[in-house]
Every structure is written in structure tokens, then in C-alpha cells.
């Protein structure tokens, strides 16, 4: 039987184990750190001098001191000292300093990057997939007609994205 959970590395109770409450409390502490995490900062390599219990950071790529060996992990200060949760694909935290969601994607933390197929506000789609490029007008004797065609294409794209009403 494994000693830790596959995804978050939480300690698991073992058959015949003494002091099961220690293992259980450690798992709860790590869950408290990882679930709905809010971090002070992202990409920090030097542990803070005076952390407060409950504060957390996303460790940078070249950590020093007690954070050595925990690159890109979620580091949290607890009553028992530092606890770490290794970053996993798709893990998300809220960066308090940047006021942005931060997600672990393709082996790196991405700050403020959102992905999706569209944005809907109050039931109205306001941003969708990218449209084809709109050609700019070229010089010639029909500049007015070309400019009107480009403006028409721009308006159509803005309407398709829901940025202006039809």
C-alpha cells in the first residue's frame, strides 16, 4: 500500500499504524494549503524572514535555504514550520499580490492566463474565437470605398464578438 496519495502526496493511514492522528493532521494541513489556495507571491526563491501562519507562496525555479529542493512547489508556513505541495498539472492558486489566477500548465506557473472558447457576460457572448485578419485599405482612386469596406469588416467582427450591439 502506498504511503501517500497519488495526486497531492497526502500521507495515508497505514494498517497497524500508531498515532494515526499525526498522519491525519498532516494530511489536513496539506489540504488546507492546497485547496482554494491564495498565495502572497509567485516565483519567490528566498523564504520570507517572518512568515505568518497560513501564508503561502509559489516557490520559484531556483529556491534557496529551507526551500531548496522544492522548485515550483506551493510552500506554506504552519505552526509546525514549512509544508510543501508539489505543483501538479492544472493546479490553480490565487495570487494576492497580482490579483490574478495562477495556474500550473506545461510544467510552469502561468500568471493571469485564461483559456476558453468565449467570454459570456450577463448571458451575452462578448468575446469568441479569433476572426480572420481584416485587410487594410490600399492607396488608389477608390480609397473611400476601400475604407468603408474595412470599417464594415471591423464592425462585423466587433458585432460577432458581442462587443457592440447589432
C-alpha positions in Angstrom: 0.0 0.0 0.0 1.3 3.4 -0.9 2.2 5.8 1.9 1.0 8.9 0.1 -1.9 9.9 -2.2 -1.1 9.9 -5.9 -2.1 13.5 -6.7 -1.3 15.7 -3.8 1.1 13.5 -1.9 -1.0 13.5 1.2 0.0 11.0 3.9 -2.2 7.9 4.1 -3.0 5.9 7.2 -1.3 2.5 7.2 -2.6 -0.7 8.7 -1.4 -1.1 12.3 0.0 2.4 12.4 0.4 4.0 15.8 -0.5 7.7 16.3 -2.8 7.9 13.3 -3.9 11.3 14.4 -0.5 12.7 13.4 -0.8 11.4 9.8 -4.4 12.6 9.6 -3.5 16.1 10.9 -0.6 16.3 8.4 -2.9 15.5 5.6 -5.4 18.1 6.7 -2.6 20.7 7.0 -1.5 20.0 3.4 -5.1 20.1 2.2 -5.5 23.5 4.0 -2.5 24.7 2.0 -3.5 23.3 -1.4 -7.3 23.7 -1.6 -8.6 27.1 -2.7 -5.0 28.4 -2.2 -4.2 32.1 -2.0 -0.5 32.9 -2.3 1.4 36.0 -1.2 3.5 35.9 -4.3 4.5 33.7 -7.2 8.1 32.7 -8.3 9.8 33.6 -5.0 13.2 31.9 -4.4 14.0 33.1 -0.9 11.8 32.2 2.0 10.4 35.2 3.9 12.1 36.1 7.1 8.9 36.4 9.2 6.0 34.4 7.6 2.6 34.3 9.3 0.9 31.0 9.9 -1.4 30.4 7.0 0.6 32.4 4.4 1.7 30.6 1.2 3.9 31.2 -1.7 4.6 29.6 -5.1 8.3 28.8 -5.0 10.5 29.9 -7.9 12.8 27.9 -10.1 16.0 28.4 -8.0 14.9 28.2 -4.4 17.4 28.8 -1.5 17.5 27.9 2.2 14.8 25.7 3.6 13.0 25.9 0.2 15.9 24.2 -1.6 14.6 21.1 -3.5 11.1 22.4 -3.7 11.2 24.4 -7.0 7.8 25.4 -8.3 6.0 23.9 -5.2 3.4 25.5 -3.1 5.1 26.5 0.2 3.0 27.2 3.3 4.0 28.3 6.7 2.3 26.4 9.5 2.6 26.1 13.3 4.9 23.2 12.6 7.1 25.0 10.1 7.2 24.9 6.3 5.0 22.5 4.4 5.2 21.9 0.6 2.8 20.6 -2.0 4.4 19.7 -5.3 2.9 21.5 -8.3 0.6 19.3 -10.5 -0.7 20.0 -14.0 -3.8 22.1 -13.8 -3.2 23.2 -10.2 -4.6 26.7 -9.6 -3.9 29.4 -6.9 -4.9 33.0 -6.4 -2.0 35.4 -6.5 -3.0 38.0 -3.8 -0.2 40.5 -4.9 -1.2 40.3 -8.6 -4.9 39.8 -8.0 -4.8 37.1 -10.7 -5.4 33.4 -11.0 -2.2 31.5 -11.5 -2.2 28.0 -13.0 0.4 25.3 -13.4 0.4 24.5 -17.1 3.0 22.5 -19.2 5.5 22.5 -16.3 5.4 26.2 -15.4 3.2 28.6 -13.4 1.3 31.0 -15.7 0.0 34.2 -14.1 -3.2 35.6 -15.3 -3.5 33.3 -18.4 -7.1 32.3 -19.1 -8.1 29.8 -21.8 -11.5 29.1 -23.2 -13.7 29.3 -26.2 -15.5 32.5 -25.3 -16.5 35.0 -22.6 -20.1 35.5 -21.7 -21.4 38.4 -19.6 -25.0 38.5 -18.4 -25.8 35.8 -20.9 -24.3 37.7 -23.9 -21.2 36.4 -25.6 -18.7 39.3 -25.7 -15.6 37.5 -26.9 -15.2 34.5 -29.0 -12.7 32.7 -31.3 -10.4 34.9 -33.3 -11.7 36.0 -36.7 -9.6 36.1 -39.9 -7.4 39.2 -40.4 -9.0 42.3 -41.9 -7.1 43.7 -44.8 -6.3 47.4 -44.6 -7.2 49.8 -47.4 -4.6 50.4 -50.1 -4.0 53.6 -52.0 -5.8 54.2 -55.2 -8.7 56.1 -56.7 -11.3 54.3 -54.6 -9.9 54.9 -51.1 -13.3 55.9 -49.8 -14.9 52.6 -50.9 -11.9 50.6 -49.6 -12.1 52.4 -46.2 -15.8 51.8 -46.0 -15.2 48.0 -46.7 -12.6 47.8 -44.0 -14.8 49.7 -41.5 -17.7 47.4 -42.4 -15.5 44.3 -41.7 -14.3 45.7 -38.4 -17.9 46.4 -37.3 -18.9 42.9 -38.3 -16.1 41.4 -36.2 -17.0 43.6 -33.2 -20.6 42.5 -33.5 -19.7 38.9 -33.9 -17.7 39.1 -30.6 -20.6 40.9 -28.9 -18.5 43.9 -28.2 -21.1 46.2 -29.9 -24.8 45.5 -30.5 -26.1 44.6 -33.9 
